[in-house]
Amino acid sequence: MLPDRIRFAILVVLTLFVVITGCDSIEPANDQFLVVEGFLEADKPLPIIILKQTTALNQDLTTEPERPVIDASVQITLDGSTIPYRPSLSNPGEFEPASQENQLIPPGANFSIDLEWLGQKAHASGLVPNTIALDSFQVRVPNAPVTAILVDTLRLDTPSVGARRGYIYLVEVDLWWTTPFPSNPVPDSTFWIETRLRPQIDFSSKVLDVFLLSEEVQPEENIQSDPFSRKLWTGVYAVPVEDSTEAVPDHSLSIQLLRGTTDYALFAASRNNPERREPISNIDGAIGIVTGISLATRHVDIINGTIQLPSQ
């Protein structure tokens, strides 16, 4: 039985077209800015930091919008210990720890990053979340597809919205994980959870991706728990077929469970916002994101409607 929120979403998709008109909410600037990206993952080695520069609006339109930065100063401080970074010799725009020591990032660590480039100084700080693990999951493939209106765009002001009648299998996925915080001083109210279902299928309709719950970002403390005190999230993704008698096609599925802080939640919730030129940044003096995360992923194949786990 599909949850009420999913049934409502399907009803909306079948009966309405959604109009989304986008406009830039950030004023353009003529200056070049530093663009930074890095994710400090719990229990993993220190990350690569990616640096790029934006192109001034008064430059030729054929110029790439972002170019790699190779001459910046970068250092990360992790729980009071400073780690200098150096430019990568093989990948321009990437900066790596200057030391080859395989240092792992402890869960719950405090960090900061300081950068300097062409007189511009940038700084960010944050917290590395507690380790997350996907305890178990369940994939439920229905016996038959449902009727849907498939639309190739969310914009009704385009010459053709590409609407057509079709059929989709609505595949439900349950994820369970534990929140083992009693022995850790960091409470779950500090963290947010991003859940993602990424089927590897050829599906051009973007509207269903908006209404179906294939990914979500929410506070971890707001997520329901099962009778065994495990967190439980249910998502849905769509698999298209040509007619009502066709079996669900074989496909692979990537499951992602990510724990992050508010900085990551703001970034994730805004990265696909058509009203923004770029996602919300947590860096003072630059654009981009440097934040702590904890990540768990699984990859499975759906063959003849049954889960096939990869061999270990």
N, C-alpha and C positions, 0 to 999 in steps of 0.2 A: 504493500500500500504506500503510495507516494505521500510525503508530508503535505499539509495544507499549503505551505508557502510555495512548494514546487507546483502543485496543481493550479494555484493562482497565477504563477508566472507563466505556465503553459497557456492558460486561458488568455492572458494578455497578449502573448505572442501570436495566438491564432486569430485574435479579433482586432488588433491595433497595429499600426505602424508608429514608430517612435521618432519624433523629430528632435534632433540634437543639433543645435547651431553653435559652432565654436568661434571663440574670439580670444585673442591673447590677453591674458590678465597681467602680464608683466611688460612694462615699458621697455622697448628696445634701446640698446645703448651702442655708441660708436666705439667704445673702448674694447680692448681685448681682455678677456677674463680667463682665469685659471679654472679648469674643470677637473674635479677630483673624484675618484671612485676607489673604494676599498672596503672589504668586509672581513672583520676579525671573527673567525669562526671558532667556537669553543672546542677544545681538544685537538685543534689542527695547528699546523705551523703558521708562522707569521705570514700575512698575505702579501701578494703583489699589490702595489699602489699604482693606479693608472692616472697619468696626468695628460691633459690636453689643453689647448687654448682655443677660445672662440675666435672667429674672424670678424674684424670690424665691418660694419655695414657699408662703409665707404670703399671697401675693396671690391675687386672684380667678382661678379656673380659666379664665375666658373671656379673660384677658389673653394677648396673644401671648407665646410662650415666649422670643422674642428681639426686641429693639427696636433701631433704629438709634441709634448714638452720634454726636453732632454737635459736641460741645464738648471733644474730646480734643486733646492736644498730640502730634504725630507728627513724627519725623524719621528719615531713613535716612542712614547713613554708608556710602559706597561707595569702597573703596580709599583711605580717609582723608579723602575729601571729604564734607562734611555737606550734605544736601539737606532743607530744611524742607518740610513738607506742610501743606496747608490743606483745610478741609472743602469738598466739592463743593456748589455752589449749586443744582444741579439734581437731585442724587441723594443724599438724606439717608443718612448712614452710610458714604459713600464719601469718601476723602481722596486728594487728588491733589498732585503736586509744585507748590510755590508758584511756581516759575519755569516759563515756557512754553518754555524751551529744550529742544529735542528730543534729550535725551541718551540714547545707547544704552548698554546694560549690557554691558561686555566679558566674554567667557568667561574663567573662572578668577579673577574678581574676588572679593575678600572684602567682605562687607557686614555691617551690624548695623542693627537698628531699635530705637528707644526711644520709648515711649509713656507718657503720663500722663493719667489720667482720674479725677476725684473722689478724688484722693489716692492712687490705685492707680498704681504704676509697673510697667511691663512691658518686657522686653528679650529680644531673640533675635539670633542671629548665625549666619553660615554662609558657604558657598562657592557661587558660580555655576558650574555644570558647563561642560565643554567643549561646543562646538556639536555637535549631532548632525544627521545627514542620512540619509534613507532612500534608499539607493543604488538598490535595485530591489525588486520584490515579484512574487509569482506567486500567482494564485488558481486552485485546482483544484476544479472541480465534478464530482462523480461522475455516472455514467450513470444510476444508479437510487438510490432512497431505501432506508433500512433501517428495520426495525421497532423501535419504542421504546414504552416506557410513559411517558406524559406525565402529570406531576403538577403541580398548581397551587400546592402549598405544600410546605415542608420539614418541617412540623410534623405529627406523627401524632396529637397530642392535640386537633386541631381537629374539629368535627362531621363534616366531610367533606374528605378530602384531594383530591378531584376527579381521581382517577386514571382514565385512559382509554388504550386502545391506539391508536397512531397511527403515522405514517411521517415520517421526517425525512431530508433530505439533509445529509450531513456534509461541509461545505465546508472544505477545507484552504487555509491561506494561509501562504506563506513570506515572511519579511522578511529583507533583507540590509542591513547598514550597516557602515561602516568605523570603526575605532577609531584615529584618527590622533594617537596620543599621543607618539610619539618626539620631536617638536619642541615638546612642551608639558610643563612640569614636573609636571603633575598626572597621576598614573597611573590606569589604569582600575580599580584596586582600590579607589579612593575612591568610585566611583559605582555606582549601581544603575540597572537598566532596567525600565521599565514598558511592556509591550506590550498593546495593546487592539484588539480587533476588535468593531465596533459595527454590526451589520446593522440596517437600517431595515425591520423586519418586525413583524407582529403575532404575537407568540409568548408565550403566557402561562405556559408551564412554566418555573419558576425552577430546578428540580432539574438539568436539563441544563446550565444556565449554570454551575452549581457544578462539575459533573464534566468538562464539555468545556473545553478550554484556549483560551477566547476572550480571556482576559487573564491576565497573570502579572507578578509583581514579583520580581526576582532580581538578585544581584550581577553586574555586567557581566563580570567576569573569569571567572565560572562558565559563561558562555554559549559554546557550541561555535562554532568557526570553520570555514569551508569551505576548500577547497584554495587559495583565493586570499587567505587571511588576513582574510576578511570575517566578521563575526559573522552567525550564521544562527539564526533562531527560527521555529518552525512552530506555528501555532495552528489551532484548529478551531472553527467555529460551526455551528449547526443551523438549517435552514430547514424548517418543517413543511409537509406536504401531506396531503390527505385520503385518498389511496389509493396503492397501489404503482405505478400506471401514470401518475400525474400528473407532468408536467414540473416542474423547479425553477421556482418563481415568480420573476418579475422583481423585483429589489430593489436598493437602494443599500447601500454598505458604506463605513464610515469606519474608516480605519487610523490608529492613533496609536502613535508611538514616542517615549518620553520618557526622558531621562536626568536623574537626580537624585542627591542625597546620601542618607546614612542617615536623615536627618530626614524626607525625603520618603517613603522606603521604609517607615518605621514608620507614618507617617500613612496611606499608601495601603493598607497591609496591614491596618489596623485600622478603616478608615472604615465597612466593612460588617459589622463584628463584632457579632453580636447580644448579646454579653455585655458590651458597653461602651456607656456613655451618649454618648460622643463619641470621635472618633479620638485617637490619641496626639498630644500637643502638644509643640512644641519651644520654647515661649515661657515664660520665667520671669515669673510674676506675672499671667498671663492664660491663656485657653484658645484653641487654634487653631493655625494654621500660617503661618509666613512663611519661605519657603525658596527656594533657587535651583533652576531647572530649565532644560532645553533640550528643545525639542519639535519634532517633525516629523510632519506629518499628510498623508494623501492621501484623496481621496474618489473612489469609482468606482461605476459602475452595472453590475449583472449582468443582461444582457438575453439571453434565449434561451440561458442558460448560458454566455454569453461576456462577457468584460470589455469595457466601453465606457468609455474614458477621457474625462473632460470636456475640452472644447475650451479651449485656452490663450488 
